[in-house]
Amino acid sequence: MTSGSGYEAYEGAGELLRALSAPIRLAIVSELAQGERCVHELVEKLGAAQPLVSQHLRVLRGAGVVRGSRRGREIAYALVDEHVAHIVADAVSHAGEAS
């Protein structure tokens, strides 16, 4: 493939898919599709350890998938773009059909 103007879009898509490659990150995105959540809410809902959830939120934030905003002493995380929630929902649905 040549490095034309459209190739950068594929690189960006590849970065997004890499950021979504862990099952727990897919679960986090699915939860955030329902609305803002603090880390403790995600920990409770996902049944994962707080350091693990925080680590995966850091990856998603670095990829531009989620953003955090201070809510008192906590940080509430939300999806930057609802398109990502659709990608995840479609991937989960497709995986269910393939079973």
Summary of the structure (lengths in Angstrom):
residues: 99
radius of gyration: 14.7
end to end distance: 33.4
largest distance: 49.1
contacts: 264
relative contact order: 0.17
helix: 62%
strand: 14%
